[in-house]
Amino acid sequence: MRSIPQSFYHSRAWQACRSSYLQKHPLCEDCLARGKYEVAAHVHHIIWLTPENYQNPEISLNHNNLRAVCVECHNRLHSTRGPRRYCVNEDGTVRAIETA
């Protein structure tokens, strides 16, 4: 299975996009919808990035396709995608959780 190169997440374009989005949305948008105030730690793509679309700036760098989320919400979002479960490390990298 192909994945999105880590170079995308380290690119200047993504870092600038992520930073500007978090400046406009410093609180977790999912928590806010539930009346809770949590600091956003991650920027999540609404239309998930895939090896086929991550180079399309209308998907990967478009503020309309992003939402700011806290660590807990981001982990929840990634754990419901399919049989593989994911979590986010302290440094912001996503890794699969090994299941027994």
N, C-alpha and C positions, 0 to 999 in steps of 0.2 A: 504494500500500500504506500503510495507516494504521500509525502507530507509537505507542508509549507516550509521553505527554507528559513532557518533562524535568522538569516541575513535580512529578511524583511523586517522582523521585529527590532533589529538593531540599526535599520536604515535611518538616515536623517529625516526622510520624508515621514516615516511612521512616528518617529520620536517627536517631531514638530507637531504633527496632527494630534497625537495622544496628549501632548502637553497643553496645546491650545484648547482641546476639548475638556480636559480636567480643570483648566482655569475657569471655563464657563460653567462647569458642572462639578463643583468640589464635593458634593454629597452623592451618596448612592441613590440612583434614580429608582431602583426597585424598592428600597427601604422607604424612601419618601412617599411612594405610592401607598405604603401601608402605615404612614404616619410616624415613621421611625427616622431618626437622624443618625446616619453613619457616614464616616468619611469614605469617599470613593478611593479605591486603591488601583483599580483596573479599568481599562476601557474595553468594552465587549462589542464585537461585531454582531449586529442583529441578523443580517444575512451572513452566515458563517463563512469564513475564508476556507477555500479549497485550493488544491494545486492548480485547478483550472481558472479560478477567478482572483487570486490574491494579487495579480499584477494589474488588475483593472482598478484604477483609482476611484471610479464611481462606486465601487464596493469597498475597497480596502482603506481609502483615505477620505471618504465622504462623511461629514459630521451627521448627516441624516441617517446613516447606517450604524451609528455608534450609540452606546449608552454607558454612563459611568456607573460602576458597581463596586461594592465592598468585596473583601476577600471571600466572605461567607456566601454571598450571592453569586459571585463568579464561580466558585467551586460547585454550587448547586446547579448552575446553568450547564457546566461542563459534565456533570455527572448524569444528566438526563438525556444526553444525545444518543446513546446506544449502549451496547453491551460493555464497551470499555469505559471505565470510570477514570476521571482525571481530578487532579488537584493542582493548585498553584503554589509554587515554592515561594519563599521569602523574597527571592530576587526577581519574581515575576514570571519565571518560566513555568510552562505547563508540563506536567508529567503524568503518566498513567499510574493508577493505583493498582498494585498487584492484589488480585483476589484469590482466595483459596478454593 
